[in-house]
């Protein structure tokens, strides 16, 4: 057990300083981690014997429903994302924070130093073994709610759950809890401000893509704000999708799309690419690295890996009796316009230009050339020295393109 210094200022003055600091950090746009680390450091500086802080905050994200933060005096900050689950975790159901919500309590305190009996909550017994002497928890709801309707702990409203653990010889003094209580709404507000920006960044990234989402969040939101860039475009297109829709039940079709798209997005992003748009059964992506040569190298590596992984994925799907299909991968390098296009009240951050049209046309040539990977001549010219064996498929006229185009593929030696 540890006593952390002496109280350095009257309670009211300490609370005012801490509250002002929290308000300022919220206005400055500090992250949740920055807010919590600074908050804990200030509590310790005020002489409050804080050993651990735990914060659970609801989140608005397609992959997880909440995020947890832990601060330990000797170790600093850590965080964990809570994924969606139909069945609540046993650890959560046996926690004091669940007890707080289930019984619609505003606070819960358990002085661990006052009793030799085990706590009903496993986490408190673990903390006592580590030297903890006092535990205090509270919750803040951050949205309007009907007070006559009990809280549902498995589907709680937007809010923050917090717990403070002390290892002081006598636990928390009443003056410590007065400072903590006084700062609680300011802390919750600063965390909400940080979470809102995090939600905006996450959702823009999920729906617009990593690069486009970042640009929109940084202020590129004016209609007609376009940037002319040289980039490598990749078009991923599933074969025979129209016939698949006629013979495959809707839920199975969506599951198949998600399976293939999940694979494609992971590979493309893994090579530094950005997903621009899902186009029915296709994906339009862009590689815009520091040089055109790097972008081409990344694009070639991505389509080569995608071809192999799609083959492996189809083996897996056939083994369990699921529907499969092939894929066409087209790669082209050229000048594009990248930015906001649309109406004043409905914009799309996208790409336009002849290079985009040609990339899609390349994909449609797979039957004529008998290959699933089709590359344009600008890709060959920019590739330079490469480990990929690029071979010509001949010259073809493409629909909507005035000049004949020399097409290429990546030769894959039979295994």
VENCOR-V264241 format. One record per residue. N is the residue number from 0. RES is the residue in one small letter. PSI is psi in radians with two decimals (NA if undefined). D_FIRST is the distance of its C-alpha to the first C-alpha in Angstrom with 2 decimals. Layout:
# VENCOR-V264241
((N | RES | PSI | D_FIRST) (N | RES | PSI | D_FIRST))
This chain:
# VENCOR-V264241
((0 | x | 2.62 | 0.00) (1 | x | 2.41 | 3.74) (2 | x | 2.23 | 6.99) (3 | x | 1.50 | 9.73) (4 | x | -2.96 | 12.85) (5 | x | 2.75 | 15.25) (6 | x | 2.22 | 17.57) (7 | x | -0.18 | 20.55) (8 | x | 2.79 | 23.28) (9 | x | 2.71 | 24.61) (10 | x | -0.86 | 23.63) (11 | x | -0.75 | 27.11) (12 | x | -0.72 | 27.36) (13 | x | -0.78 | 24.02) (14 | x | -0.73 | 25.13) (15 | x | -0.76 | 28.58) (16 | x | -0.79 | 27.49) (17 | x | -0.76 | 25.28) (18 | x | -0.71 | 28.06) (19 | x | -0.72 | 30.70) (20 | x | -0.78 | 28.84) (21 | x | -0.73 | 28.50) (22 | x | -0.74 | 32.16) (23 | x | -0.72 | 33.26) (24 | x | -0.65 | 31.49) (25 | x | -0.73 | 33.12) (26 | x | -0.54 | 36.48) (27 | x | -0.17 | 36.12) (28 | x | 0.54 | 35.66) (29 | x | 2.62 | 32.22) (30 | x | 2.90 | 31.08) (31 | x | -0.74 | 28.38) (32 | x | -0.74 | 26.13) (33 | x | -0.75 | 26.86) (34 | x | -0.86 | 26.26) (35 | x | -0.70 | 22.88) (36 | x | -0.80 | 21.59) (37 | x | -0.69 | 22.83) (38 | x | -0.84 | 21.58) (39 | x | -0.71 | 17.92) (40 | x | -0.67 | 18.34) (41 | x | -0.66 | 19.86) (42 | x | -0.77 | 17.17) (43 | x | -0.73 | 14.62) (44 | x | -0.55 | 17.46) (45 | x | -0.04 | 17.90) (46 | x | 0.16 | 14.47) (47 | x | 2.19 | 13.29) (48 | x | 1.21 | 9.56) (49 | x | 2.14 | 10.93) (50 | x | -0.69 | 9.37) (51 | x | 2.48 | 12.67) (52 | x | 2.33 | 16.19) (53 | x | 2.34 | 18.93) (54 | x | 2.26 | 22.55) (55 | x | 2.14 | 25.61) (56 | x | 2.37 | 28.93) (57 | x | 2.68 | 32.42) (58 | x | 2.77 | 34.80) (59 | x | 1.58 | 38.56) (60 | x | 2.50 | 39.34) (61 | x | -0.28 | 41.78) (62 | x | -0.48 | 39.31) (63 | x | 2.64 | 36.06) (64 | x | -0.10 | 35.30) (65 | x | 2.95 | 31.82) (66 | x | 2.41 | 29.15) (67 | x | 2.50 | 25.38) (68 | x | 2.40 | 22.95) (69 | x | 2.31 | 19.32) (70 | x | 2.23 | 17.18) (71 | x | 2.37 | 13.94) (72 | x | -0.64 | 12.45) (73 | x | -0.20 | 13.10) (74 | x | -0.31 | 16.25) (75 | x | -2.65 | 18.11) (76 | x | 2.59 | 20.67) (77 | x | 2.83 | 22.42) (78 | x | 2.78 | 25.01) (79 | x | 2.37 | 26.97) (80 | x | 2.37 | 30.37) (81 | x | 1.86 | 31.08) (82 | x | 2.72 | 34.60) (83 | x | 2.50 | 37.06) (84 | x | 2.37 | 37.33) (85 | x | -0.50 | 39.64) (86 | x | 2.05 | 37.15) (87 | x | 2.54 | 33.61) (88 | x | 2.47 | 30.87) (89 | x | -0.64 | 29.41) (90 | x | -0.71 | 25.88) (91 | x | -0.76 | 26.88) (92 | x | -0.40 | 28.61) (93 | x | 0.35 | 25.57) (94 | x | 2.70 | 23.18) (95 | x | -0.46 | 22.14) (96 | x | -0.66 | 23.98) (97 | x | -0.73 | 27.14) (98 | x | -0.70 | 26.70) (99 | x | -0.83 | 26.55) (100 | x | -0.79 | 29.79) (101 | x | -0.64 | 31.55) (102 | x | 0.16 | 31.26) (103 | x | 0.83 | 31.92) (104 | x | 2.57 | 28.84) (105 | x | -0.48 | 27.82) (106 | x | 2.78 | 24.16) (107 | x | 2.31 | 21.84) (108 | x | 2.45 | 18.58) (109 | x | 1.99 | 16.57) (110 | x | 1.89 | 13.82) (111 | x | -0.35 | 11.94) (112 | x | -0.28 | 10.41) (113 | x | -0.12 | 14.07) (114 | x | 2.49 | 15.71) (115 | x | -0.12 | 16.01) (116 | x | 2.48 | 18.66) (117 | x | 2.58 | 18.38) (118 | x | 2.72 | 18.66) (119 | x | -0.21 | 22.08) (120 | x | 2.03 | 20.62) (121 | x | -0.65 | 19.75) (122 | x | -0.57 | 17.60) (123 | x | -0.58 | 15.18) (124 | x | -0.67 | 15.08) (125 | x | -0.76 | 14.36) (126 | x | -0.66 | 11.48) (127 | x | -0.70 | 10.00) (128 | x | -0.46 | 10.63) (129 | x | -0.04 | 8.69) (130 | x | 0.11 | 5.38) (131 | x | 2.53 | 7.00) (132 | x | -0.27 | 7.76) (133 | x | 2.56 | 10.91) (134 | x | 2.29 | 13.80) (135 | x | 2.30 | 16.87) (136 | x | 2.64 | 20.01) (137 | x | 2.78 | 23.42) (138 | x | 2.57 | 26.67) (139 | x | 2.11 | 29.43) (140 | x | 2.28 | 32.95) (141 | x | 0.39 | 34.81) (142 | x | 2.73 | 38.32) (143 | x | 2.42 | 40.62) (144 | x | 2.73 | 40.52) (145 | x | 1.89 | 42.43) (146 | x | -0.31 | 40.10) (147 | x | -0.20 | 42.35) (148 | x | 2.13 | 41.57) (149 | x | 2.58 | 38.28) (150 | x | 2.45 | 36.01) (151 | x | 1.88 | 36.54) (152 | x | -0.33 | 33.16) (153 | x | -0.14 | 35.11) (154 | x | 1.04 | 37.04) (155 | x | 2.67 | 34.97) (156 | x | 3.02 | 36.43) (157 | x | 2.31 | 35.26) (158 | x | -3.02 | 31.85) (159 | x | 2.31 | 28.16) (160 | x | 2.33 | 25.30) (161 | x | 2.54 | 21.83) (162 | x | 2.42 | 18.35) (163 | x | 2.32 | 15.21) (164 | x | 2.36 | 11.72) (165 | x | 2.62 | 8.74) (166 | x | 0.35 | 4.98) (167 | x | 2.70 | 5.69) (168 | x | -0.64 | 6.00) (169 | x | 0.27 | 9.39) (170 | x | -2.63 | 9.36) (171 | x | 2.39 | 12.40) (172 | x | 2.84 | 14.94) (173 | x | -0.61 | 18.54) (174 | x | -0.60 | 19.31) (175 | x | -0.81 | 16.86) (176 | x | -0.51 | 18.67) (177 | x | -0.73 | 21.94) (178 | x | -0.77 | 21.48) (179 | x | -0.79 | 20.53) (180 | x | -0.72 | 23.52) (181 | x | -0.58 | 25.86) (182 | x | -0.20 | 25.22) (183 | x | -0.85 | 25.46) (184 | x | -0.57 | 29.27) (185 | x | -0.72 | 29.34) (186 | x | -0.79 | 26.80) (187 | x | -0.69 | 28.83) (188 | x | -0.72 | 32.04) (189 | x | -0.67 | 30.90) (190 | x | -0.64 | 29.83) (191 | x | -0.74 | 33.17) (192 | x | -0.77 | 35.09) (193 | x | -0.71 | 33.42) (194 | x | -0.65 | 34.00) (195 | x | -0.72 | 37.64) (196 | x | -0.64 | 38.37) (197 | x | -0.72 | 36.70) (198 | x | -0.80 | 38.85) (199 | x | -0.80 | 41.93) (200 | x | -0.76 | 41.31) (201 | x | -0.83 | 40.64) (202 | x | -0.67 | 43.68) (203 | x | -0.67 | 45.99) (204 | x | -0.73 | 45.06) (205 | x | -0.76 | 45.63) (206 | x | -0.48 | 48.92) (207 | x | -0.36 | 50.38) (208 | x | 2.84 | 48.89) (209 | x | -0.87 | 46.42) (210 | x | -0.83 | 48.76) (211 | x | -0.73 | 50.61) (212 | x | -0.75 | 47.45) (213 | x | -0.72 | 46.00) (214 | x | -0.76 | 49.33) (215 | x | -0.77 | 49.63) (216 | x | -0.49 | 46.10) (217 | x | -0.03 | 46.89) (218 | x | 0.04 | 49.99) (219 | x | 1.38 | 52.88) (220 | x | 0.11 | 54.14) (221 | x | 2.34 | 57.68) (222 | x | 2.33 | 60.56) (223 | x | -0.04 | 62.59) (224 | x | 1.74 | 59.86) (225 | x | 2.59 | 60.71) (226 | x | 2.30 | 59.97) (227 | x | 2.08 | 62.51) (228 | x | 2.73 | 60.91) (229 | x | 2.18 | 61.96) (230 | x | 2.95 | 59.96) (231 | x | 2.20 | 60.22) (232 | x | 2.44 | 60.60) (233 | x | 2.32 | 59.90) (234 | x | 2.09 | 61.26) (235 | x | 2.12 | 59.96) (236 | x | 2.19 | 62.43) (237 | x | 2.45 | 62.60) (238 | x | 2.58 | 66.06) (239 | x | 0.63 | 68.24) (240 | x | -0.60 | 65.75) (241 | x | -0.79 | 68.50) (242 | x | -0.55 | 69.81) (243 | x | -0.67 | 66.29) (244 | x | -0.46 | 65.78) (245 | x | -0.43 | 68.95) (246 | x | 0.06 | 68.00) (247 | x | 2.24 | 64.20) (248 | x | 2.55 | 62.46) (249 | x | -0.92 | 60.47) (250 | x | -0.65 | 56.95) (251 | x | -0.64 | 57.73) (252 | x | -0.79 | 59.09) (253 | x | -0.71 | 55.97) (254 | x | -0.68 | 53.76) (255 | x | -0.80 | 55.98) (256 | x | -0.82 | 55.82) (257 | x | -0.65 | 52.03) (258 | x | -0.88 | 51.88) (259 | x | -0.77 | 54.26) (260 | x | -0.68 | 52.94) (261 | x | -0.73 | 49.33) (262 | x | -0.83 | 50.51) (263 | x | -0.79 | 52.66) (264 | x | -0.75 | 50.06) (265 | x | -0.74 | 47.44) (266 | x | -0.81 | 50.00) (267 | x | -0.84 | 51.40) (268 | x | -0.56 | 48.07) (269 | x | -0.40 | 46.93) (270 | x | 0.29 | 49.82) (271 | x | 0.16 | 49.08) (272 | x | 2.87 | 51.48) (273 | x | 2.31 | 51.22) (274 | x | 2.11 | 52.44) (275 | x | -0.69 | 54.96) (276 | x | 2.48 | 56.32) (277 | x | 2.17 | 56.74) (278 | x | 1.41 | 60.48) (279 | x | -1.89 | 61.20) (280 | x | 0.30 | 60.93) (281 | x | 2.90 | 60.33) (282 | x | 2.24 | 57.72) (283 | x | 2.17 | 58.61) (284 | x | 2.86 | 56.18) (285 | x | 2.43 | 56.23) (286 | x | 2.04 | 55.19) (287 | x | 1.20 | 54.97) (288 | x | -2.88 | 53.24) (289 | x | -0.38 | 53.82) (290 | x | 2.78 | 57.37) (291 | x | -0.64 | 59.98) (292 | x | -0.74 | 60.01) (293 | x | -0.67 | 56.26) (294 | x | -0.74 | 56.74) (295 | x | -0.78 | 59.61) (296 | x | -0.74 | 57.71) (297 | x | -0.73 | 54.80) (298 | x | -0.75 | 57.27) (299 | x | -0.76 | 59.14) (300 | x | -0.68 | 56.00) (301 | x | -0.84 | 54.88) (302 | x | -0.58 | 58.20) (303 | x | -0.78 | 58.58) (304 | x | -0.68 | 55.17) (305 | x | -0.74 | 55.88) (306 | x | -0.78 | 59.18) (307 | x | -0.76 | 57.61) (308 | x | -0.53 | 54.68) (309 | x | -0.69 | 57.03) (310 | x | -0.77 | 59.13) (311 | x | -0.68 | 56.10) (312 | x | -0.72 | 54.94) (313 | x | -0.60 | 58.41) (314 | x | -0.77 | 58.38) (315 | x | -0.80 | 55.13) (316 | x | -0.72 | 56.55) (317 | x | -0.60 | 59.87) (318 | x | -0.44 | 58.18) (319 | x | 0.29 | 56.71) (320 | x | 0.40 | 59.85) (321 | x | 2.70 | 58.75) (322 | x | 2.47 | 61.12) (323 | x | 2.83 | 61.32) (324 | x | 2.97 | 63.13) (325 | x | -3.09 | 63.62) (326 | x | 2.56 | 62.62) (327 | x | 2.36 | 64.41) (328 | x | 2.09 | 62.61) (329 | x | 2.46 | 64.35) (330 | x | 2.26 | 63.35) (331 | x | 2.55 | 65.06) (332 | x | 2.36 | 64.40) (333 | x | -3.07 | 65.76) (334 | x | 2.30 | 65.41) (335 | x | 2.79 | 63.76) (336 | x | 2.21 | 62.96) (337 | x | 2.04 | 59.31) (338 | x | -2.70 | 58.07) (339 | x | 2.19 | 58.62) (340 | x | 2.46 | 61.74) (341 | x | -2.63 | 62.80) (342 | x | 2.95 | 63.33) (343 | x | -0.58 | 61.63) (344 | x | 0.18 | 59.55) (345 | x | 1.73 | 59.11) (346 | x | 2.73 | 58.30) (347 | x | 2.25 | 57.69) (348 | x | 1.84 | 56.08) (349 | x | -3.00 | 58.38) (350 | x | 2.55 | 60.86) (351 | x | 2.90 | 64.63) (352 | x | 2.86 | 67.50) (353 | x | -0.56 | 70.04) (354 | x | -0.61 | 67.39) (355 | x | -0.81 | 65.61) (356 | x | -0.75 | 68.90) (357 | x | -0.65 | 69.86) (358 | x | -0.78 | 66.55) (359 | x | -0.67 | 67.11) (360 | x | -0.63 | 70.76) (361 | x | -0.74 | 69.72) (362 | x | -0.61 | 67.79) (363 | x | -0.06 | 70.96) (364 | x | 0.10 | 72.87) (365 | x | -0.58 | 71.17) (366 | x | -0.69 | 74.13) (367 | x | -0.66 | 76.67) (368 | x | -0.19 | 74.95) (369 | x | 0.53 | 73.46) (370 | x | 2.62 | 69.99) (371 | x | -0.29 | 66.58) (372 | x | 2.12 | 65.36) (373 | x | 2.23 | 67.61) (374 | x | 2.62 | 67.21) (375 | x | 2.91 | 69.24) (376 | x | -0.69 | 71.04) (377 | x | -0.52 | 68.67) (378 | x | -0.78 | 65.86) (379 | x | -0.77 | 67.98) (380 | x | -0.68 | 68.82) (381 | x | -0.25 | 65.24) (382 | x | -0.61 | 63.80) (383 | x | -2.46 | 65.24) (384 | x | 2.15 | 64.14) (385 | x | 2.66 | 62.30) (386 | x | -0.20 | 61.38) (387 | x | 2.46 | 62.86) (388 | x | 1.73 | 66.50) (389 | x | 2.13 | 68.03) (390 | x | 2.59 | 71.54) (391 | x | 2.52 | 74.13) (392 | x | -0.04 | 75.19) (393 | x | 3.11 | 78.18) (394 | x | 2.39 | 79.16) (395 | x | 2.65 | 78.98) (396 | x | 2.25 | 79.75) (397 | x | 2.47 | 76.84) (398 | x | 2.24 | 77.46) (399 | x | 0.04 | 77.06) (400 | x | 2.19 | 76.93) (401 | x | -0.60 | 80.13) (402 | x | 2.56 | 79.97) (403 | x | 2.59 | 79.73) (404 | x | 2.34 | 76.36) (405 | x | 2.17 | 75.67) (406 | x | 2.65 | 72.98) (407 | x | 2.92 | 70.76) (408 | x | 2.97 | 68.30) (409 | x | 2.04 | 65.75) (410 | x | 2.24 | 67.49) (411 | x | 2.04 | 65.44) (412 | x | 2.39 | 66.88) (413 | x | 2.41 | 67.36) (414 | x | NA | 64.77))
